[in-house]
Amino acid sequence: YKSHCVLPNSLVLGYALAIIESGKANNIYMAGFDGYDFGDHRNDELESLINAYRDSIKDKNKEITMITPTKLKNIKLKSIHGI
């Protein structure tokens, strides 16, 4: 919303994405979200939050790009040297 956000959980990532959106960022590069061991439900929680963010934004061309390796699925990975 214009003056506030509603988050599905208390993960700090949600607050960060809300700030990113309010600042009208064109690109989102993330580092340090390597994820948890495969099969850990916390990966699902992170992915669900990222998908909810993608569904809520107006600019469907805005991408979230990881610049460090991650176990999260369906997220673009790019070398920091390629930016």
Biopython code that builds the backbone (N, CA, C, O; Angstrom):
import numpy as np
from Bio.PDB.StructureBuilder import StructureBuilder

atoms = [
    (1, "TYR", "N", (0.835, -1.190, 0.000)),
    (1, "TYR", "CA", (0.000, 0.000, 0.000)),
    (1, "TYR", "C", (0.873, 1.244, 0.000)),
    (1, "TYR", "O", (2.085, 1.149, 0.195)),
    (2, "LYS", "N", (0.279, 2.401, -0.214)),
    (2, "LYS", "CA", (1.065, 3.634, -0.265)),
    (2, "LYS", "C", (1.703, 3.998, 1.071)),
    (2, "LYS", "O", (2.814, 4.526, 1.101)),
    (3, "SER", "N", (1.021, 3.725, 2.158)),
    (3, "SER", "CA", (1.533, 4.186, 3.453)),
    (3, "SER", "C", (1.896, 3.068, 4.427)),
    (3, "SER", "O", (2.366, 3.339, 5.532)),
    (4, "HIS", "N", (1.682, 1.827, 4.030)),
    (4, "HIS", "CA", (2.006, 0.713, 4.924)),
    (4, "HIS", "C", (2.082, -0.587, 4.134)),
    (4, "HIS", "O", (1.768, -0.636, 2.945)),
    (5, "CYS", "N", (2.507, -1.634, 4.826)),
    (5, "CYS", "CA", (2.559, -2.939, 4.190)),
    (5, "CYS", "C", (1.921, -3.969, 5.115)),
    (5, "CYS", "O", (1.836, -3.766, 6.326)),
    (6, "VAL", "N", (1.482, -5.062, 4.535)),
    (6, "VAL", "CA", (0.953, -6.181, 5.294)),
    (6, "VAL", "C", (1.819, -7.380, 4.934)),
    (6, "VAL", "O", (1.927, -7.749, 3.765)),
    (7, "LEU", "N", (2.432, -7.983, 5.939)),
    (7, "LEU", "CA", (3.367, -9.071, 5.696)),
    (7, "LEU", "C", (2.790, -10.398, 6.183)),
    (7, "LEU", "O", (2.096, -10.436, 7.199)),
    (8, "PRO", "N", (3.073, -11.486, 5.464)),
    (8, "PRO", "CA", (2.519, -12.785, 5.847)),
    (8, "PRO", "C", (3.241, -13.449, 7.017)),
    (8, "PRO", "O", (2.740, -14.419, 7.587)),
    (9, "ASN", "N", (4.428, -12.923, 7.381)),
    (9, "ASN", "CA", (5.182, -13.482, 8.498)),
    (9, "ASN", "C", (6.132, -12.409, 9.016)),
    (9, "ASN", "O", (6.120, -11.279, 8.526)),
    (10, "SER", "N", (6.936, -12.746, 9.980)),
    (10, "SER", "CA", (7.818, -11.747, 10.595)),
    (10, "SER", "C", (9.262, -11.816, 10.088)),
    (10, "SER", "O", (10.168, -11.290, 10.734)),
    (11, "LEU", "N", (9.479, -12.452, 8.953)),
    (11, "LEU", "CA", (10.827, -12.520, 8.395)),
    (11, "LEU", "C", (11.309, -11.120, 8.002)),
    (11, "LEU", "O", (10.557, -10.336, 7.425)),
    (12, "VAL", "N", (12.546, -10.823, 8.315)),
    (12, "VAL", "CA", (13.121, -9.520, 7.989)),
    (12, "VAL", "C", (13.089, -9.278, 6.484)),
    (12, "VAL", "O", (12.949, -8.136, 6.045)),
    (13, "LEU", "N", (13.216, -10.324, 5.700)),
    (13, "LEU", "CA", (13.178, -10.187, 4.246)),
    (13, "LEU", "C", (11.908, -9.480, 3.789)),
    (13, "LEU", "O", (11.950, -8.682, 2.853)),
    (14, "GLY", "N", (10.795, -9.756, 4.428)),
    (14, "GLY", "CA", (9.537, -9.099, 4.054)),
    (14, "GLY", "C", (9.606, -7.598, 4.242)),
    (14, "GLY", "O", (9.148, -6.840, 3.387)),
    (15, "TYR", "N", (10.170, -7.166, 5.346)),
    (15, "TYR", "CA", (10.321, -5.732, 5.598)),
    (15, "TYR", "C", (11.265, -5.110, 4.574)),
    (15, "TYR", "O", (11.019, -4.009, 4.082)),
    (16, "ALA", "N", (12.347, -5.823, 4.256)),
    (16, "ALA", "CA", (13.303, -5.318, 3.273)),
    (16, "ALA", "C", (12.645, -5.167, 1.901)),
    (16, "ALA", "O", (12.858, -4.165, 1.220)),
    (17, "LEU", "N", (11.853, -6.147, 1.497)),
    (17, "LEU", "CA", (11.166, -6.066, 0.203)),
    (17, "LEU", "C", (10.153, -4.929, 0.196)),
    (17, "LEU", "O", (9.978, -4.266, -0.827)),
    (18, "ALA", "N", (9.486, -4.692, 1.316)),
    (18, "ALA", "CA", (8.532, -3.574, 1.396)),
    (18, "ALA", "C", (9.259, -2.241, 1.231)),
    (18, "ALA", "O", (8.769, -1.348, 0.540)),
    (19, "ILE", "N", (10.414, -2.106, 1.859)),
    (19, "ILE", "CA", (11.204, -0.878, 1.723)),
    (19, "ILE", "C", (11.698, -0.720, 0.293)),
    (19, "ILE", "O", (11.668, 0.379, -0.261)),
    (20, "ILE", "N", (12.151, -1.808, -0.301)),
    (20, "ILE", "CA", (12.609, -1.780, -1.696)),
    (20, "ILE", "C", (11.483, -1.298, -2.606)),
    (20, "ILE", "O", (11.700, -0.472, -3.493)),
    (21, "GLU", "N", (10.294, -1.816, -2.381)),
    (21, "GLU", "CA", (9.154, -1.438, -3.228)),
    (21, "GLU", "C", (8.761, 0.022, -3.004)),
    (21, "GLU", "O", (8.446, 0.732, -3.959)),
    (22, "SER", "N", (8.779, 0.469, -1.761)),
    (22, "SER", "CA", (8.403, 1.865, -1.499)),
    (22, "SER", "C", (9.416, 2.828, -2.100)),
    (22, "SER", "O", (9.073, 3.960, -2.442)),
    (23, "GLY", "N", (10.668, 2.381, -2.232)),
    (23, "GLY", "CA", (11.703, 3.199, -2.850)),
    (23, "GLY", "C", (11.719, 3.116, -4.361)),
    (23, "GLY", "O", (12.520, 3.780, -5.019)),
    (24, "LYS", "N", (10.828, 2.294, -4.913)),
    (24, "LYS", "CA", (10.682, 2.148, -6.371)),
    (24, "LYS", "C", (11.977, 1.680, -7.050)),
    (24, "LYS", "O", (12.341, 2.177, -8.116)),
    (25, "ALA", "N", (12.656, 0.734, -6.431)),
    (25, "ALA", "CA", (13.888, 0.192, -7.008)),
    (25, "ALA", "C", (13.586, -0.503, -8.335)),
    (25, "ALA", "O", (12.543, -1.139, -8.490)),
    (26, "ASN", "N", (14.497, -0.378, -9.273)),
    (26, "ASN", "CA", (14.348, -1.027, -10.572)),
    (26, "ASN", "C", (14.898, -2.441, -10.571)),
    (26, "ASN", "O", (14.397, -3.312, -11.282)),
    (27, "ASN", "N", (15.932, -2.664, -9.769)),
    (27, "ASN", "CA", (16.591, -3.963, -9.705)),
    (27, "ASN", "C", (16.755, -4.373, -8.251)),
    (27, "ASN", "O", (16.930, -3.528, -7.373)),
    (28, "ILE", "N", (16.697, -5.677, -8.005)),
    (28, "ILE", "CA", (16.894, -6.199, -6.663)),
    (28, "ILE", "C", (17.980, -7.265, -6.728)),
    (28, "ILE", "O", (17.803, -8.312, -7.351)),
    (29, "TYR", "N", (19.098, -6.985, -6.080)),
    (29, "TYR", "CA", (20.195, -7.932, -5.998)),
    (29, "TYR", "C", (20.346, -8.347, -4.535)),
    (29, "TYR", "O", (20.431, -7.500, -3.646)),
    (30, "MET", "N", (20.379, -9.639, -4.302)),
    (30, "MET", "CA", (20.453, -10.143, -2.940)),
    (30, "MET", "C", (21.683, -11.017, -2.762)),
    (30, "MET", "O", (22.046, -11.795, -3.644)),
    (31, "ALA", "N", (22.318, -10.874, -1.605)),
    (31, "ALA", "CA", (23.478, -11.693, -1.255)),
    (31, "ALA", "C", (23.265, -12.265, 0.139)),
    (31, "ALA", "O", (22.645, -11.633, 0.995)),
    (32, "GLY", "N", (23.779, -13.453, 0.353)),
    (32, "GLY", "CA", (23.730, -14.046, 1.678)),
    (32, "GLY", "C", (22.476, -14.844, 1.976)),
    (32, "GLY", "O", (22.270, -15.257, 3.117)),
    (33, "PHE", "N", (21.653, -15.068, 1.004)),
    (33, "PHE", "CA", (20.460, -15.895, 1.178)),
    (33, "PHE", "C", (20.763, -17.281, 0.635)),
    (33, "PHE", "O", (20.146, -17.737, -0.327)),
    (34, "ASP", "N", (21.725, -17.946, 1.270)),
    (34, "ASP", "CA", (22.150, -19.247, 0.773)),
    (34, "ASP", "C", (21.110, -20.325, 1.011)),
    (34, "ASP", "O", (21.164, -21.378, 0.376)),
    (35, "GLY", "N", (20.169, -20.090, 1.905)),
    (35, "GLY", "CA", (19.120, -21.074, 2.164)),
    (35, "GLY", "C", (19.555, -22.077, 3.218)),
    (35, "GLY", "O", (20.694, -22.081, 3.685)),
    (36, "TYR", "N", (18.622, -22.908, 3.564)),
    (36, "TYR", "CA", (18.847, -23.937, 4.571)),
    (36, "TYR", "C", (19.086, -25.273, 3.873)),
    (36, "TYR", "O", (19.013, -25.352, 2.646)),
    (37, "ASP", "N", (19.372, -26.320, 4.640)),
    (37, "ASP", "CA", (19.555, -27.645, 4.057)),
    (37, "ASP", "C", (18.326, -28.019, 3.234)),
    (37, "ASP", "O", (17.209, -27.612, 3.553)),
    (38, "PHE", "N", (18.536, -28.784, 2.191)),
    (38, "PHE", "CA", (17.421, -29.222, 1.350)),
    (38, "PHE", "C", (16.412, -29.969, 2.210)),
    (38, "PHE", "O", (16.780, -30.784, 3.056)),
    (39, "GLY", "N", (15.140, -29.682, 1.983)),
    (39, "GLY", "CA", (14.075, -30.312, 2.749)),
    (39, "GLY", "C", (13.659, -29.523, 3.976)),
    (39, "GLY", "O", (12.659, -29.858, 4.610)),
    (40, "ASP", "N", (14.411, -28.470, 4.330)),
    (40, "ASP", "CA", (14.072, -27.647, 5.492)),
    (40, "ASP", "C", (12.895, -26.739, 5.126)),
    (40, "ASP", "O", (12.928, -26.056, 4.102)),
    (41, "HIS", "N", (11.863, -26.737, 5.962)),
    (41, "HIS", "CA", (10.650, -25.958, 5.671)),
    (41, "HIS", "C", (10.907, -24.449, 5.619)),
    (41, "HIS", "O", (10.107, -23.703, 5.055)),
    (42, "ARG", "N", (12.016, -24.002, 6.206)),
    (42, "ARG", "CA", (12.312, -22.560, 6.179)),
    (42, "ARG", "C", (12.628, -22.065, 4.767)),
    (42, "ARG", "O", (12.397, -20.896, 4.460)),
    (43, "ASN", "N", (13.156, -22.944, 3.903)),
    (43, "ASN", "CA", (13.328, -22.564, 2.495)),
    (43, "ASN", "C", (11.976, -22.287, 1.864)),
    (43, "ASN", "O", (11.825, -21.327, 1.108)),
    (44, "ASP", "N", (10.989, -23.126, 2.171)),
    (44, "ASP", "CA", (9.641, -22.936, 1.632)),
    (44, "ASP", "C", (9.066, -21.599, 2.086)),
    (44, "ASP", "O", (8.392, -20.913, 1.317)),
    (45, "GLU", "N", (9.334, -21.232, 3.341)),
    (45, "GLU", "CA", (8.829, -19.970, 3.873)),
    (45, "GLU", "C", (9.445, -18.780, 3.141)),
    (45, "GLU", "O", (8.747, -17.822, 2.809)),
    (46, "LEU", "N", (10.759, -18.842, 2.891)),
    (46, "LEU", "CA", (11.425, -17.778, 2.139)),
    (46, "LEU", "C", (10.900, -17.693, 0.711)),
    (46, "LEU", "O", (10.612, -16.607, 0.210)),
    (47, "GLU", "N", (10.778, -18.845, 0.061)),
    (47, "GLU", "CA", (10.286, -18.865, -1.320)),
    (47, "GLU", "C", (8.850, -18.350, -1.399)),
    (47, "GLU", "O", (8.495, -17.629, -2.331)),
    (48, "SER", "N", (8.032, -18.720, -0.425)),
    (48, "SER", "CA", (6.650, -18.258, -0.384)),
    (48, "SER", "C", (6.595, -16.733, -0.244)),
    (48, "SER", "O", (5.782, -16.075, -0.893)),
    (49, "LEU", "N", (7.451, -16.185, 0.595)),
    (49, "LEU", "CA", (7.495, -14.737, 0.779)),
    (49, "LEU", "C", (7.935, -14.039, -0.503)),
    (49, "LEU", "O", (7.346, -13.030, -0.889)),
    (50, "ILE", "N", (8.955, -14.561, -1.161)),
    (50, "ILE", "CA", (9.430, -13.973, -2.418)),
    (50, "ILE", "C", (8.346, -14.054, -3.488)),
    (50, "ILE", "O", (8.145, -13.096, -4.235)),
    (51, "ASN", "N", (7.652, -15.176, -3.571)),
    (51, "ASN", "CA", (6.565, -15.315, -4.546)),
    (51, "ASN", "C", (5.417, -14.362, -4.246)),
    (51, "ASN", "O", (4.822, -13.801, -5.167)),
    (52, "ALA", "N", (5.098, -14.170, -2.969)),
    (52, "ALA", "CA", (4.038, -13.224, -2.590)),
    (52, "ALA", "C", (4.439, -11.810, -2.992)),
    (52, "ALA", "O", (3.604, -11.030, -3.451)),
    (53, "TYR", "N", (5.713, -11.483, -2.820)),
    (53, "TYR", "CA", (6.199, -10.171, -3.251)),
    (53, "TYR", "C", (6.045, -10.016, -4.761)),
    (53, "TYR", "O", (5.528, -9.006, -5.240)),
    (54, "ARG", "N", (6.494, -11.017, -5.500)),
    (54, "ARG", "CA", (6.378, -10.955, -6.962)),
    (54, "ARG", "C", (4.928, -10.787, -7.401)),
    (54, "ARG", "O", (4.642, -10.030, -8.328)),
    (55, "ASP", "N", (4.018, -11.486, -6.740)),
    (55, "ASP", "CA", (2.599, -11.399, -7.094)),
    (55, "ASP", "C", (2.005, -10.032, -6.772)),
    (55, "ASP", "O", (1.038, -9.609, -7.405)),
    (56, "SER", "N", (2.580, -9.342, -5.789)),
    (56, "SER", "CA", (1.991, -8.087, -5.328)),
    (56, "SER", "C", (2.484, -6.852, -6.066)),
    (56, "SER", "O", (1.845, -5.802, -6.007)),
    (57, "ILE", "N", (3.612, -6.962, -6.761)),
    (57, "ILE", "CA", (4.177, -5.764, -7.389)),
    (57, "ILE", "C", (3.523, -5.498, -8.742)),
    (57, "ILE", "O", (3.039, -6.406, -9.419)),
    (58, "LYS", "N", (3.528, -4.224, -9.104)),
    (58, "LYS", "CA", (2.930, -3.812, -10.372)),
    (58, "LYS", "C", (3.843, -4.122, -11.552)),
    (58, "LYS", "O", (3.374, -4.552, -12.606)),
    (59, "ASP", "N", (5.154, -3.903, -11.377)),
    (59, "ASP", "CA", (6.118, -4.111, -12.453)),
    (59, "ASP", "C", (6.524, -5.583, -12.490)),
    (59, "ASP", "O", (7.431, -6.004, -11.773)),
    (60, "LYS", "N", (5.852, -6.347, -13.321)),
    (60, "LYS", "CA", (6.108, -7.789, -13.398)),
    (60, "LYS", "C", (7.454, -8.110, -14.047)),
    (60, "LYS", "O", (7.878, -9.265, -14.037)),
    (61, "ASN", "N", (8.132, -7.112, -14.610)),
    (61, "ASN", "CA", (9.450, -7.331, -15.209)),
    (61, "ASN", "C", (10.576, -7.179, -14.191)),
    (61, "ASN", "O", (11.722, -7.526, -14.478)),
    (62, "LYS", "N", (10.258, -6.664, -13.004)),
    (62, "LYS", "CA", (11.277, -6.498, -11.968)),
    (62, "LYS", "C", (11.703, -7.875, -11.481)),
    (62, "LYS", "O", (10.867, -8.703, -11.119)),
    (63, "GLU", "N", (13.000, -8.110, -11.476)),
    (63, "GLU", "CA", (13.522, -9.419, -11.081)),
    (63, "GLU", "C", (14.280, -9.329, -9.771)),
    (63, "GLU", "O", (14.892, -8.310, -9.450)),
    (64, "ILE", "N", (14.224, -10.407, -9.032)),
    (64, "ILE", "CA", (15.083, -10.585, -7.878)),
    (64, "ILE", "C", (16.231, -11.462, -8.346)),
    (64, "ILE", "O", (16.017, -12.563, -8.853)),
    (65, "THR", "N", (17.444, -10.972, -8.173)),
    (65, "THR", "CA", (18.622, -11.699, -8.619)),
    (65, "THR", "C", (19.548, -11.952, -7.438)),
    (65, "THR", "O", (19.927, -11.025, -6.722)),
    (66, "MET", "N", (19.905, -13.210, -7.244)),
    (66, "MET", "CA", (20.875, -13.569, -6.220)),
    (66, "MET", "C", (22.266, -13.406, -6.813)),
    (66, "MET", "O", (22.523, -13.808, -7.948)),
    (67, "ILE", "N", (23.162, -12.809, -6.029)),
    (67, "ILE", "CA", (24.536, -12.638, -6.510)),
    (67, "ILE", "C", (25.506, -13.521, -5.727)),
    (67, "ILE", "O", (26.719, -13.436, -5.917)),
    (68, "THR", "N", (24.979, -14.356, -4.861)),
    (68, "THR", "CA", (25.757, -15.402, -4.180)),
    (68, "THR", "C", (24.948, -16.695, -4.297)),
    (68, "THR", "O", (23.726, -16.642, -4.430)),
    (69, "PRO", "N", (25.598, -17.837, -4.249)),
    (69, "PRO", "CA", (24.882, -19.104, -4.407)),
    (69, "PRO", "C", (23.736, -19.259, -3.395)),
    (69, "PRO", "O", (23.827, -18.798, -2.257)),
    (70, "THR", "N", (22.666, -19.914, -3.836)),
    (70, "THR", "CA", (21.501, -20.121, -2.990)),
    (70, "THR", "C", (20.886, -21.483, -3.265)),
    (70, "THR", "O", (21.022, -22.031, -4.359)),
    (71, "LYS", "N", (20.213, -22.018, -2.268)),
    (71, "LYS", "CA", (19.463, -23.257, -2.431)),
    (71, "LYS", "C", (18.004, -22.969, -2.755)),
    (71, "LYS", "O", (17.225, -23.893, -2.990)),
    (72, "LEU", "N", (17.632, -21.701, -2.770)),
    (72, "LEU", "CA", (16.252, -21.329, -3.086)),
    (72, "LEU", "C", (15.989, -21.576, -4.567)),
    (72, "LEU", "O", (16.872, -21.395, -5.404)),
    (73, "LYS", "N", (14.770, -21.990, -4.877)),
    (73, "LYS", "CA", (14.408, -22.330, -6.257)),
    (73, "LYS", "C", (13.753, -21.137, -6.951)),
    (73, "LYS", "O", (13.274, -20.208, -6.302)),
    (74, "ASN", "N", (13.742, -21.182, -8.252)),
    (74, "ASN", "CA", (13.036, -20.216, -9.087)),
    (74, "ASN", "C", (13.510, -18.768, -8.863)),
    (74, "ASN", "O", (12.736, -17.819, -8.991)),
    (75, "ILE", "N", (14.781, -18.630, -8.531)),
    (75, "ILE", "CA", (15.356, -17.303, -8.358)),
    (75, "ILE", "C", (16.603, -17.233, -9.231)),
    (75, "ILE", "O", (17.458, -18.118, -9.199)),
    (76, "LYS", "N", (16.686, -16.172, -10.001)),
    (76, "LYS", "CA", (17.796, -15.996, -10.908)),
    (76, "LYS", "C", (19.097, -15.826, -10.120)),
    (76, "LYS", "O", (19.139, -15.098, -9.128)),
    (77, "LEU", "N", (20.147, -16.497, -10.567)),
    (77, "LEU", "CA", (21.484, -16.391, -9.959)),
    (77, "LEU", "C", (22.426, -15.794, -10.985)),
    (77, "LEU", "O", (22.492, -16.265, -12.121)),
    (78, "LYS", "N", (23.152, -14.765, -10.595)),
    (78, "LYS", "CA", (24.085, -14.121, -11.488)),
    (78, "LYS", "C", (25.341, -13.763, -10.710)),
    (78, "LYS", "O", (25.262, -13.352, -9.552)),
    (79, "SER", "N", (26.487, -13.917, -11.337)),
    (79, "SER", "CA", (27.748, -13.546, -10.700)),
    (79, "SER", "C", (27.786, -12.042, -10.489)),
    (79, "SER", "O", (27.350, -11.271, -11.344)),
    (80, "ILE", "N", (28.305, -11.640, -9.360)),
    (80, "ILE", "CA", (28.445, -10.210, -9.087)),
    (80, "ILE", "C", (29.330, -9.542, -10.135)),
    (80, "ILE", "O", (29.199, -8.345, -10.393)),
    (81, "HIS", "N", (30.224, -10.311, -10.732)),
    (81, "HIS", "CA", (31.113, -9.767, -11.766)),
    (81, "HIS", "C", (30.375, -9.537, -13.084)),
    (81, "HIS", "O", (30.880, -8.842, -13.965)),
    (82, "GLY", "N", (29.179, -10.121, -13.222)),
    (82, "GLY", "CA", (28.412, -9.964, -14.457)),
    (82, "GLY", "C", (27.403, -8.826, -14.416)),
    (82, "GLY", "O", (26.652, -8.614, -15.368)),
    (83, "ILE", "N", (27.392, -8.102, -13.316)),
    (83, "ILE", "CA", (26.419, -7.001, -13.177)),
    (83, "ILE", "C", (26.974, -5.740, -13.769)),
    (83, "ILE", "O", (26.309, -4.705, -13.751)),
]
sb = StructureBuilder()
sb.init_structure("model")
sb.init_model(0)
sb.init_chain("A")
sb.init_seg("    ")
for serial, (resi, resn, name, xyz) in enumerate(atoms, 1):
    if name == "N":
        sb.init_residue(resn, " ", resi, " ")
    sb.init_atom(name, np.array(xyz, "f"), 0.0, 1.0, " ", f" {name:<3s}", serial, name[0])
structure = sb.get_structure()
